[in-house]
Amino acid sequence: MKFTTLVSATALAVASTAFVGAAQARDQVQVAGSSTVLPYASIVAEVFGENTDFPTPVVESGGSSAGLKRFCEGVGENTIDVANASRAIREKEIKACAENGVTDIMEVRIGYDGIVFASQKDGPAFTAFTPVQWHNALAPKVLVDGAIVDNPYTKWSEVDASLPDVEIAAFIPGTKHGTREVFEEKVLLVGCEESGAMKAMMDGGMSEDDAEDACLAVRTDGKSVDIDGDYTETLARIDSNPNGVGVFGLAFYENNTDKLKVATMTGVAPSTETISTGEYPVSRPLFFYVKKAHIGVIPGLKEYAQFFVADEIAGPQGPLAQYGLVSDPELAATQASIEAEETMK
């Protein structure tokens, strides 16, 4: 994909003499935060550096809370410019920012983290799933007759009689993939809680944190396979295994409906509408936050934000959609908000 510079460089504005003087020593945008947003931000940073006159931004992970904590430390070249987050900023974080002089914050919704569960178009009748079914299919230990035991299930029909009588073969996002976290939080953890397994583990003496970690674990006997590559690798696995069920981004599935059929989750069919409204349960909005005081001082900051949400990048046909991001139907409004440098009320 070929890109050109989407915006021209803005003239440097003076936020404070000390800040400008220090900022001259830093010409790279600095980003930290959500591990979920990290792959998307890394893609954007690389393409931004290759297709503009600005240096490639430095993108770090650390988690949403850690990134926002760093973001709220203050204003100046020794603080980060952008915080990535897989959730909206919290009131207590806004207050912490304000106490340290970070009062003008731009909130940018980049799209939605949504995944679908698809299988061969002419394969077994995988048409409807629940988180409990996925937990019981993939967890190393499950609740059976009131006791936590090693997972005895080898077929989907053993997990639930409504599912096809075929061997379990699940191809899920690897731990480095942008959608692994939403799969863990909205499928594995929810299924673990709803099945009663988490409560049973805690009743058996586990701490809540340990029980949650156990809920996020997946079996290692070959029934569940991590896919760290893009969705073309998952599709290849499905092509070679007629009983396979894969986890895909919505955009990828929509581009391969001739090969794949999709299942509902908790009775809701995935679509741009159901994902963007939150009706579809395996989805959530993703954000990044920009320190307005750094715009015009840190070279390329506003341009990076604009580049990130450009149609060519975050739109339905852009590279982020190919990696799993569900494009925001209101992307144009986000673009206008960045152009106007609108801040949170």
CORTA-V7857 format. One record per residue. N is the residue number from 0. RES is the residue in three letters. NEAR is the number of other ideal C-beta (glycine too) atoms within 10 Angstrom. D_CENTER is the distance of its C-alpha to the mean C-alpha in Angstrom with 1 decimal. Layout:
n = {N N}
res = {RES RES}
near = {NEAR NEAR}
d_center = {D_CENTER D_CENTER}
This chain:
n = {0 1 2 3 4 5 6 7 8 9 10 11 12 13 14 15 16 17 18 19 20 21 22 23 24 25 26 27 28 29 30 31 32 33 34 35 36 37 38 39 40 41 42 43 44 45 46 47 48 49 50 51 52 53 54 55 56 57 58 59 60 61 62 63 64 65 66 67 68 69 70 71 72 73 74 75 76 77 78 79 80 81 82 83 84 85 86 87 88 89 90 91 92 93 94 95 96 97 98 99 100 101 102 103 104 105 106 107 108 109 110 111 112 113 114 115 116 117 118 119 120 121 122 123 124 125 126 127 128 129 130 131 132 133 134 135 136 137 138 139 140 141 142 143 144 145 146 147 148 149 150 151 152 153 154 155 156 157 158 159 160 161 162 163 164 165 166 167 168 169 170 171 172 173 174 175 176 177 178 179 180 181 182 183 184 185 186 187 188 189 190 191 192 193 194 195 196 197 198 199 200 201 202 203 204 205 206 207 208 209 210 211 212 213 214 215 216 217 218 219 220 221 222 223 224 225 226 227 228 229 230 231 232 233 234 235 236 237 238 239 240 241 242 243 244 245 246 247 248 249 250 251 252 253 254 255 256 257 258 259 260 261 262 263 264 265 266 267 268 269 270 271 272 273 274 275 276 277 278 279 280 281 282 283 284 285 286 287 288 289 290 291 292 293 294 295 296 297 298 299 300 301 302 303 304 305 306 307 308 309 310 311 312 313 314 315 316 317 318 319 320 321 322 323 324 325 326 327 328 329 330 331 332 333 334 335 336 337 338 339 340 341 342 343 344}
res = {MET LYS PHE THR THR LEU VAL SER ALA THR ALA LEU ALA VAL ALA SER THR ALA PHE VAL GLY ALA ALA GLN ALA ARG ASP GLN VAL GLN VAL ALA GLY SER SER THR VAL LEU PRO TYR ALA SER ILE VAL ALA GLU VAL PHE GLY GLU ASN THR ASP PHE PRO THR PRO VAL VAL GLU SER GLY GLY SER SER ALA GLY LEU LYS ARG PHE CYS GLU GLY VAL GLY GLU ASN THR ILE ASP VAL ALA ASN ALA SER ARG ALA ILE ARG GLU LYS GLU ILE LYS ALA CYS ALA GLU ASN GLY VAL THR ASP ILE MET GLU VAL ARG ILE GLY TYR ASP GLY ILE VAL PHE ALA SER GLN LYS ASP GLY PRO ALA PHE THR ALA PHE THR PRO VAL GLN TRP HIS ASN ALA LEU ALA PRO LYS VAL LEU VAL ASP GLY ALA ILE VAL ASP ASN PRO TYR THR LYS TRP SER GLU VAL ASP ALA SER LEU PRO ASP VAL GLU ILE ALA ALA PHE ILE PRO GLY THR LYS HIS GLY THR ARG GLU VAL PHE GLU GLU LYS VAL LEU LEU VAL GLY CYS GLU GLU SER GLY ALA MET LYS ALA MET MET ASP GLY GLY MET SER GLU ASP ASP ALA GLU ASP ALA CYS LEU ALA VAL ARG THR ASP GLY LYS SER VAL ASP ILE ASP GLY ASP TYR THR GLU THR LEU ALA ARG ILE ASP SER ASN PRO ASN GLY VAL GLY VAL PHE GLY LEU ALA PHE TYR GLU ASN ASN THR ASP LYS LEU LYS VAL ALA THR MET THR GLY VAL ALA PRO SER THR GLU THR ILE SER THR GLY GLU TYR PRO VAL SER ARG PRO LEU PHE PHE TYR VAL LYS LYS ALA HIS ILE GLY VAL ILE PRO GLY LEU LYS GLU TYR ALA GLN PHE PHE VAL ALA ASP GLU ILE ALA GLY PRO GLN GLY PRO LEU ALA GLN TYR GLY LEU VAL SER ASP PRO GLU LEU ALA ALA THR GLN ALA SER ILE GLU ALA GLU GLU THR MET LYS}
near = {10 5 16 7 13 18 16 8 13 13 5 14 10 9 18 13 8 10 18 15 10 14 20 12 8 17 12 18 27 19 28 23 30 27 19 26 29 22 20 26 28 18 20 27 21 14 20 25 17 9 16 20 11 20 15 17 24 14 22 16 19 17 18 25 15 16 27 27 17 17 29 25 15 15 20 18 19 13 18 22 27 27 29 29 24 22 14 15 19 13 8 9 21 17 10 16 25 13 11 13 14 22 15 18 21 20 17 21 19 25 29 23 27 27 30 26 23 28 26 19 13 8 18 17 12 20 14 17 23 20 21 21 19 26 27 24 27 23 25 13 18 24 19 14 5 7 10 17 10 11 21 9 18 14 15 25 16 15 20 15 8 13 22 16 11 20 14 24 20 20 23 25 24 15 12 12 24 26 24 23 21 22 22 19 17 20 25 20 17 21 24 29 17 14 20 14 23 22 13 18 21 15 11 10 8 16 10 10 8 12 20 18 11 18 21 16 15 22 18 9 11 9 17 19 16 15 21 11 11 15 25 11 14 25 22 14 15 24 13 8 18 13 18 24 26 29 25 26 27 26 25 22 22 17 17 16 11 6 15 22 15 20 17 17 24 15 9 15 15 27 17 18 11 18 27 20 12 12 14 25 20 25 24 20 19 27 22 27 27 26 25 20 22 24 22 18 23 26 20 24 24 22 22 28 27 18 25 28 26 18 14 16 24 25 19 20 12 24 19 27 21 18 19 28 29 28 23 22 15 13 20 12 10 21 19 11 18 22 12 9 14 15 13 14 4}
d_center = {22.4 24.6 23.7 26.1 25.9 24.7 26.4 29.4 29.6 30.5 33.5 33.0 33.7 35.3 33.4 35.8 38.2 36.9 33.3 34.2 36.4 33.8 31.1 33.3 32.6 28.8 27.8 24.2 21.3 19.6 16.0 14.5 11.9 8.4 7.8 4.0 5.3 8.2 8.4 8.1 10.6 12.6 13.2 14.3 16.4 18.2 19.0 20.0 22.3 23.8 24.5 25.7 28.4 26.1 25.0 21.6 19.5 19.0 15.3 15.0 12.6 14.0 11.6 11.2 14.8 16.3 15.1 16.4 19.5 20.2 19.7 22.2 24.8 26.7 27.5 28.7 28.0 27.5 24.3 20.9 20.3 16.6 14.2 10.4 9.1 6.5 9.9 13.0 15.6 18.3 22.0 23.0 20.8 22.3 25.7 25.2 24.2 27.4 29.6 28.7 29.4 25.9 26.8 25.4 21.6 19.8 16.6 14.5 11.9 10.2 9.2 7.3 4.6 7.7 9.5 13.3 16.1 18.7 22.0 25.0 26.5 29.8 28.7 29.0 28.3 24.8 24.5 23.1 21.0 20.4 18.2 21.6 22.5 19.4 20.0 23.7 23.1 20.9 21.8 24.5 26.4 26.8 29.1 32.3 35.3 34.3 33.7 30.7 31.6 30.3 28.4 31.3 29.6 29.8 29.6 27.3 30.6 31.2 28.0 29.0 32.1 30.3 28.2 29.8 32.2 30.5 29.1 25.6 23.6 19.8 17.5 14.1 11.1 12.5 11.8 11.0 8.5 4.9 4.8 7.5 6.7 6.4 9.3 11.1 11.0 11.6 13.8 15.4 16.0 17.0 19.2 20.7 21.6 23.0 25.0 26.7 25.8 24.2 27.3 29.6 28.2 28.6 32.1 32.8 32.4 28.8 27.2 24.2 22.0 23.5 23.2 19.5 19.1 21.3 19.3 16.3 18.6 19.2 22.6 23.9 26.7 25.2 24.1 20.4 19.4 16.3 15.4 14.1 15.1 14.0 14.6 18.2 18.7 17.5 19.9 22.6 22.4 22.8 25.6 27.4 27.0 28.1 27.0 23.4 20.4 17.1 13.5 12.5 10.4 12.7 14.1 15.1 16.8 18.6 19.9 21.3 22.9 26.1 24.9 22.5 22.7 20.0 20.4 19.9 18.1 20.4 22.4 19.9 19.5 16.1 16.6 15.3 17.5 16.6 12.8 13.4 16.0 14.2 17.0 15.0 14.0 10.8 8.8 8.0 8.3 6.6 9.6 11.8 15.4 18.5 21.8 24.3 27.2 25.9 25.9 29.1 29.5 26.7 27.2 24.4 22.2 22.5 22.5 19.2 17.6 19.5 18.6 14.8 15.2 18.2 18.6 19.0 15.6 13.2 15.6 15.7 17.5 15.7 14.2 10.6 11.3 12.9 9.9 7.9 7.1 9.5 12.0 13.3 16.9 17.9 16.9 20.6 21.0 18.2 20.1 23.3 22.1 21.3 24.6 26.5 24.7 24.3 23.4 22.4 25.4}
